[in-house]
Amino acid sequence: VQLQASGGGLVQAGGSLRLSCAVSGLTFSRHAMGWFRQAPGKERDFVAAVNIGGGSTYYADSVTGRFTISRENAKNMVYLQMNSLKPEDTAVYYCGAAPVPFGRDSWTPKRENEYRYWGQGTQVTVSS
């Protein structure tokens, strides 16, 4: 199983970035997907999650209205569009995959221990 995150970089406050996560080695359509982030010296925090079909999403309060998570099941891809970036968004961003039991198709996992697979992370730095 591989999750390859990309798209990070250095951006000024107020700018935008789009993160991508390419997934292979698992049944993508049976995994909810999420993004977490970890700032220096802090724990890894939930950012956003999307259910297996892409119709249900959930966001941390700190990013609601600014970030959008989406997925393309035909391409085994998940994205995080980040707008109106702030210096406090600076972190390493990780994508994760959570296997979904049958009957829980709308599930948007929010806890780190609900995810089984992780990507390597991509650095996002927002300058003030």
LODONU-691070 format. One line per 5 residues: number of its first residue (from 1); their letters; for each residue x, y, z of C-alpha. Coordinates in steps of 0.2 Angstrom, whole numbers, plus 5000, padded with zeros to 4 digits. Layout:
BEGIN
NUM = a = X/Y/Z | ... .
! end
This chain:
BEGIN
1 = vqlqa = 5000/5000/5000 | 5007/5017/4995 | 5000/5034/4998 | 5010/5048/4990 | 5006/5066/4995 .
6 = sgggl = 5012/5081/4985 | 5008/5099/4981 | 5015/5107/4997 | 5026/5122/4996 | 5029/5140/5002 .
11 = vqagg = 5015/5152/5000 | 5011/5169/5007 | 4997/5172/5019 | 4980/5173/5009 | 4987/5162/4996 .
16 = slrls = 4981/5145/4990 | 4988/5127/4988 | 4981/5111/4982 | 4987/5095/4990 | 4986/5078/4981 .
21 = cavsg = 4987/5061/4987 | 4989/5046/4975 | 4984/5029/4982 | 4989/5012/4977 | 4988/4994/4983 .
26 = ltfsr = 4971/4995/4991 | 4953/4995/4986 | 4952/5014/4986 | 4933/5014/4985 | 4931/5005/5001 .
31 = hamgw = 4942/5017/5011 | 4937/5034/5018 | 4951/5047/5016 | 4957/5061/5027 | 4970/5074/5029 .
36 = frqap = 4980/5077/5045 | 4993/5090/5049 | 5008/5091/5061 | 5016/5107/5066 | 5033/5107/5074 .
41 = gkerd = 5033/5102/5092 | 5014/5098/5091 | 5004/5082/5089 | 4996/5077/5072 | 4979/5085/5071 .
46 = fvaav = 4964/5081/5060 | 4960/5093/5046 | 4947/5085/5034 | 4939/5068/5029 | 4929/5062/5015 .
51 = niggg = 4918/5046/5014 | 4920/5033/5001 | 4908/5040/4989 | 4914/5058/4991 | 4897/5065/4995 .
56 = styya = 4900/5067/5014 | 4914/5078/5021 | 4920/5084/5038 | 4932/5098/5043 | 4941/5104/5058 .
61 = dsvtg = 4934/5120/5064 | 4950/5129/5060 | 4949/5126/5042 | 4930/5126/5039 | 4926/5138/5025 .
66 = rftis = 4944/5138/5019 | 4949/5120/5014 | 4939/5108/5003 | 4943/5089/5002 | 4938/5079/4987 .
71 = renak = 4942/5063/4979 | 4942/5055/4962 | 4939/5036/4964 | 4942/5033/4946 | 4960/5039/4948 .
76 = nmvyl = 4963/5034/4966 | 4966/5052/4971 | 4961/5063/4985 | 4964/5082/4986 | 4964/5096/4998 .
81 = qmnsl = 4961/5113/4991 | 4967/5126/5004 | 4962/5144/5002 | 4965/5159/5012 | 4980/5151/5020 .
86 = kpedt = 4986/5158/5037 | 5003/5156/5045 | 4996/5144/5058 | 4992/5132/5044 | 5011/5129/5042 .
91 = avyyc = 5013/5110/5045 | 5017/5094/5037 | 5001/5087/5029 | 4998/5069/5029 | 4985/5059/5019 .
96 = gaapv = 4977/5044/5027 | 4966/5029/5022 | 4953/5021/5033 | 4945/5005/5029 | 4926/5006/5029 .
101 = pfgrd = 4915/4992/5035 | 4900/4988/5025 | 4885/4998/5030 | 4895/5013/5035 | 4897/5021/5018 .
106 = swtpk = 4894/5039/5025 | 4908/5038/5038 | 4920/5052/5039 | 4933/5046/5051 | 4941/5060/5062 .
111 = reney = 4952/5051/5074 | 4970/5046/5070 | 4968/5028/5076 | 4954/5025/5064 | 4966/5027/5049 .
116 = rywgq = 4976/5011/5044 | 4987/5018/5031 | 4997/5034/5029 | 5007/5044/5017 | 5024/5052/5019 .
121 = gtqvt = 5018/5070/5022 | 5021/5086/5012 | 5027/5102/5020 | 5016/5117/5019 | 5024/5134/5024 .
126 = vss = 5014/5150/5025 | 5023/5166/5027 | 5016/5181/5035 .
! end
